């Protein structure tokens, strides 16, 4: 009779080689959405807002859930997700490290882009 506490073999993540500690698989990050596609999403902004208002008035949550999800995706992809803030109070014992990316500079030392934010 086999014992119940037999050692099971470790399951692998999937095909390919294992990820090393500290290894970054996508150093460039997620690709940006092209401007023409963002504009296409933005053209549906008012429809998405109307859908959210419609869903808020529904008595059945299940009927409105997928419509709310779709409207949210349209707004997020067209305008970007809302920034999230974190407020810490008191002595948390945490250290906060902020990194600021440098603007690319032209050969003469001035900022490469003349856009102001």
Secondary structure, DSSP 8 states (H G I E B T S, - for coil): ---TT--------SSS----TT--S-TT-S----HHHHHHHHTTHHHHHHHHHHHHT-S-HHHHHHHHHHHHHHHHHHH----------S--------------B-TTSSBS-----
